[in-house]
């Protein structure tokens, strides 16, 4: 059966890290300890980069990438590579746009009823567990916490449990970060146990980019913890088909063995995945390893992201190019997340006319079809 994996990965790993044994490479802690965090380190891998510009941007928004994720980048054109663009600092991050701010969703204060909790909807909360992530997306929604260092502690967790018990209308808790899977495993177990103990909680969701940045972290110890709690949904974050490797599939199979469900949310990023062909290959790659495409987000209004922002109409045209041309299970929702209004689905217009006799539709090929009432 055909697999959609990054064609450069094996050669890049051999080229960049030939002296690293398989045991080290597959050790998640080695990957964390050897993250690339400075432009001078990047220069060792990619010759055609502007060290001065990257250093300047990194002073405002810091930079980090695992050796694994770096090996997914085309070394000839790193700044034009769809994987590289997501994590390599870009001087365009300094471009001013009055719409873009550090915390447009007001997560740190106004939407935080108690420390560590963000509540934007009546039936669910976000639990910010850590500010640490193995790599840093240039468009990250939680840039506000990169330097704030808001990290969940045991006393904070006790307050969260008390808050949930006072609000039985909350049925779902979403663990986010940073990266929740980089919590100490004993503490992660305690968090899942504490939340599961609240009678009104029906579902736990974990928002994670670990499968893209660091699939080696999904060890047997992690699976042992996940297996104790159900239902857990893992919401992954892949933006481009080049983010998939055999290591990804191995980690997904482990998560599935724990009884967890997986779905994916992507961000529509200009010059990364803003074409029908790339998005179609992405959703096919997700289906191929049993991850359900869930959301395509229009970029959030985050400072430093103007160069990633295309038009909403571009996104709608991509949705038109997906619907009917790939299986419905592969078609995610395209949404814009409004700071004051939540997620709004954006759909192509298929109803052309309605009267007492019925509807005139335009199908996925653009043909007009009448449907009687």
C-alpha positions in Angstrom: 0.0 0.0 0.0 1.3 3.4 -1.0 2.7 5.6 1.9 3.1 9.3 1.7 6.5 10.0 3.5 9.0 12.8 3.2 11.4 11.8 0.3 14.3 13.8 1.8 14.3 12.5 5.3 16.6 9.5 5.1 19.2 11.3 3.0 19.1 14.4 5.1 19.5 12.5 8.3 22.5 10.7 6.8 23.9 14.0 5.5 23.5 16.1 8.7 23.8 13.5 11.5 25.8 10.6 10.1 27.7 10.2 13.3 24.6 9.7 15.4 23.6 6.1 16.1 20.0 4.9 15.7 19.8 4.5 19.5 20.6 8.2 20.0 18.5 9.4 17.2 15.4 7.5 18.5 16.0 8.8 22.0 13.6 11.7 22.5 15.8 13.1 25.3 18.8 13.3 22.9 16.6 15.1 20.4 15.6 17.6 23.1 19.2 18.1 24.3 20.4 18.7 20.8 17.8 21.2 19.6 19.1 23.9 17.2 18.3 27.2 18.8 20.7 29.7 17.2 21.4 30.9 13.7 25.0 29.9 13.8 24.0 26.4 14.4 21.6 26.5 11.4 24.5 27.7 9.3 26.2 24.3 9.9 23.3 22.7 8.0 22.1 25.4 5.5 24.6 27.7 3.8 22.1 30.0 2.2 20.7 31.7 5.3 21.1 35.2 6.7 22.5 34.7 10.2 22.3 38.3 11.1 18.6 38.5 10.2 17.7 35.3 12.0 19.5 36.4 15.1 17.6 39.8 15.0 14.2 38.1 14.7 15.1 35.5 17.4 15.7 38.3 19.9 12.0 39.1 19.5 10.6 35.6 19.0 12.9 32.8 20.0 13.8 29.9 17.8 14.0 26.1 18.3 13.9 23.0 16.2 14.7 19.3 16.9 17.3 17.5 14.7 14.5 15.2 13.6 12.3 18.1 12.2 15.3 19.8 10.8 16.0 16.7 8.7 12.6 17.2 7.0 13.8 20.4 5.4 15.2 20.6 1.9 18.8 21.7 2.5 19.1 23.4 -0.9 16.3 25.9 -0.3 15.6 26.0 3.4 13.9 29.4 3.4 11.6 28.4 0.6 10.9 24.9 1.9 7.4 24.4 3.3 8.7 22.7 6.4 11.5 25.2 6.9 9.2 28.2 6.6 7.2 27.1 9.6 10.1 27.2 12.0 13.0 29.3 10.6 12.8 33.0 11.7 11.9 35.3 8.9 12.7 39.0 8.8 9.1 39.6 7.7 8.0 38.8 11.2 8.8 42.5 12.0 6.3 43.8 9.4 3.7 45.8 11.3 0.1 45.1 11.0 -2.3 46.8 13.4 -4.7 43.8 13.3 -2.0 41.5 14.7 -1.2 41.3 18.5 0.5 38.9 20.8 -2.6 37.6 22.5 -5.7 38.3 20.4 -7.8 35.7 22.2 -7.0 37.3 25.6 -6.1 34.0 27.0 -3.6 35.2 29.6 -6.1 37.4 31.5 -9.6 38.1 30.4 -10.5 34.5 29.3 -8.7 32.9 32.2 -11.0 32.5 35.2 -8.2 30.9 37.2 -4.5 30.6 36.5 -3.8 28.0 33.8 -7.3 27.8 32.5 -8.7 29.4 29.4 -12.4 29.3 28.8 -14.0 30.5 25.6 -16.9 28.1 25.4 -19.4 27.1 28.1 -18.8 23.3 28.0 -15.0 23.0 27.7 -11.8 24.5 29.0 -8.3 24.7 27.8 -5.6 23.8 30.4 -2.3 25.4 29.7 0.2 22.8 31.0 3.6 24.3 29.9 5.3 26.9 27.8 7.9 24.4 26.5 7.8 23.0 23.0 10.5 21.0 21.1 10.2 23.4 18.2 8.6 26.8 17.8 6.1 27.5 15.1 6.5 31.1 13.8 2.7 31.5 13.7 2.1 30.0 17.2 -1.2 31.1 18.9 0.5 31.0 22.3 3.5 33.2 21.7 2.2 35.1 24.7 3.4 32.3 26.9 6.8 31.7 25.3 8.4 34.2 27.8 5.6 34.2 30.4 6.6 30.7 31.5 3.1 29.8 32.7 3.5 26.2 33.7 1.0 24.0 35.5 1.9 23.0 39.1 0.3 20.7 41.5 -1.4 23.5 43.5 -2.7 24.9 40.3 -4.1 21.5 39.3 -5.9 21.3 42.6 -7.5 24.6 41.8 -8.5 23.4 38.4 -10.2 20.3 39.8 -12.1 22.5 42.3 -13.1 24.8 39.4 -14.4 21.9 37.4 -16.5 20.6 40.3 -18.1 24.0 40.7 -18.9 24.1 37.0 -20.5 20.7 36.1 -21.6 22.2 32.7 -17.9 21.7 31.6 -17.7 18.3 30.0 -14.4 18.4 28.2 -10.8 19.5 29.1 -8.2 20.2 26.5 -4.6 19.9 27.5 -2.3 22.2 25.6 1.0 24.0 25.9 3.7 24.3 24.7 3.8 20.5 24.5 1.8 18.4 27.0 3.7 15.3 26.1 6.9 16.9 27.4 5.6 17.0 31.0 7.2 14.8 33.5 5.3 11.5 33.0 4.4 11.1 36.6 2.9 14.6 36.5 1.1 13.9 33.2 -0.4 10.8 34.8 -1.5 12.9 37.9 -3.1 15.5 35.6 -5.0 12.9 33.6 -6.1 11.1 36.8 -7.2 14.3 38.5 -9.3 15.5 35.6 -10.8 12.0 35.0 -11.9 11.9 38.7 -14.3 14.8 38.1 -17.7 13.2 37.5 -18.9 15.8 35.0 -15.9 15.4 32.7 -16.7 13.1 29.7 -13.7 13.6 27.4 -10.1 14.7 27.6 -8.4 16.1 24.5 -4.6 16.7 24.2 -3.5 19.2 21.6 0.0 18.2 20.5 2.6 18.7 17.8 4.8 15.9 19.2 4.0 13.6 16.2 5.4 16.2 13.8 8.3 17.6 15.9 9.3 14.6 18.0 7.5 11.3 17.4 10.3 9.5 19.4 8.6 10.9 22.5 5.7 8.4 22.1 7.4 5.7 24.2 5.9 2.6 25.8 5.8 4.6 29.1 3.6 7.2 27.5 1.3 4.6 26.0 1.0 2.9 29.4 -0.3 6.2 30.9 -2.7 6.9 28.0 -4.1 3.4 28.2 -5.4 4.1 31.7 -7.8 6.9 30.7 -10.6 6.9 28.1 -11.8 8.6 26.1 -8.8 10.6 25.1 -8.6 12.4 21.8 -5.2 13.4 20.5 -5.4 16.5 18.2 -2.3 16.5 16.1 -0.9 19.3 14.1 0.5 18.6 10.6 0.6 21.3 7.9 2.4 19.7 5.0 2.8 16.1 3.6 6.6 16.4 4.0 6.1 16.2 7.8 5.3 12.5 7.6 8.0 9.8 8.0 8.0 6.1 9.0 8.7 7.4 12.6 5.3 9.2 12.4 3.4 6.1 11.5 5.1 4.1 14.2 4.1 6.6 16.9 0.5 6.8 15.6 0.2 3.0 15.8 1.3 3.1 19.4 -1.3 5.8 20.2 -4.0 3.8 18.5 -3.0 0.8 20.6 -3.7 2.8 23.7 -7.3 3.3 22.6 -7.0 6.9 21.8 -8.6 8.6 18.8 -6.7 11.0 16.5 -7.7 14.0 14.5 -5.6 16.8 12.9 -5.8 20.5 12.7 -3.8 22.5 10.2 -3.2 26.2 9.6 -3.6 27.5 6.1 -0.2 29.1 5.6 0.8 31.2 2.5 3.7 29.6 0.6 3.4 26.4 2.7 0.2 24.7 2.0 -2.1 27.2 0.2 -2.8 25.1 -2.8 -5.3 22.4 -3.6 -2.6 19.9 -4.6 -0.6 20.3 -1.4 -3.7 20.2 0.8 -5.1 17.2 -0.9 -1.8 15.3 -0.4 -1.8 16.4 3.2 -5.3 15.1 4.0 -4.5 11.9 2.1 -1.3 11.4 4.2 -3.4 11.9 7.3 -6.0 9.3 6.3 -3.3 7.0 5.3 -2.0 6.7 8.9 -5.5 6.8 10.5 -5.7 10.5 11.5 -8.9 12.2 10.7 -8.5 15.7 9.1 -10.5 17.9 11.4 -9.8 21.6 10.9 -8.0 23.9 8.5 -7.6 27.2 10.4 -7.3 30.5 8.7 -4.2 32.0 10.5 -5.0 33.6 13.8 -4.4 37.3 14.3 -0.9 36.7 15.9 1.9 39.3 15.8 4.6 38.5 13.3 2.5 36.5 10.9 1.4 38.8 8.2 3.5 37.0 5.6 1.6 33.8 6.3 -1.8 35.3 5.7 -3.6 34.7 2.4 -7.2 35.6 1.7 -10.2 33.7 3.0 -11.4 33.3 -0.6 -8.2 31.4 -1.3 -9.1 29.0 1.5 -12.7 28.6 0.1 -11.3 27.8 -3.3 -9.1 25.1 -1.7 -12.2 23.6 -0.1 -13.9 23.6 -3.5 -11.0 21.7 -4.9 -11.2 19.1 -2.1 -14.9 18.4 -1.9 -15.9 15.9 -4.5 -12.3 15.3 -5.6 -11.4 13.2 -2.5 -13.3 11.1 0.0 -15.5 13.0 2.4 -13.6 11.6 5.4 -10.6 13.5 4.1 -12.3 16.9 3.9 -11.8 19.0 7.1 -13.7 22.1 8.2 -12.2 25.4 7.1 -12.7 27.8 9.9 -11.7 31.3 11.1 -11.4 31.6 14.8 -12.8 35.0 15.8 -11.3 36.5 19.0 -14.7 37.6 20.1 -16.9 35.0 18.4 -15.3 31.6 18.3 -14.8 29.3 15.4 -16.8 30.1 12.3 -17.0 27.4 9.5 -16.4 28.8 6.0 -18.0 26.9 3.2 -18.3 27.3 -0.6 -21.7 28.4 -1.7 -23.6 25.5 -3.3 -27.2 26.8 -3.1 -27.8 29.0 -6.1 -31.5 29.5 -5.8 -34.5 28.5 -3.6 -38.2 28.7 -4.3 -41.4 26.9 -3.4 -40.6 24.1 -5.9 -37.1 23.3 -4.6 -33.4 24.2 -4.7 -31.0 24.9 -7.5 -27.6 23.6 -6.5 -24.1 23.8 -8.0 -22.3 20.5 -7.5 -18.6 20.0 -7.0 -18.0 20.2 -10.8 -19.9 23.5 -11.1 -22.9 21.9 -12.8 -26.4 23.2 -11.9 -28.7 20.6 -10.5 -32.4 21.1 -9.4 -33.5 19.3 -6.3 -37.3 19.1 -5.6 -38.7 19.7 -2.2 
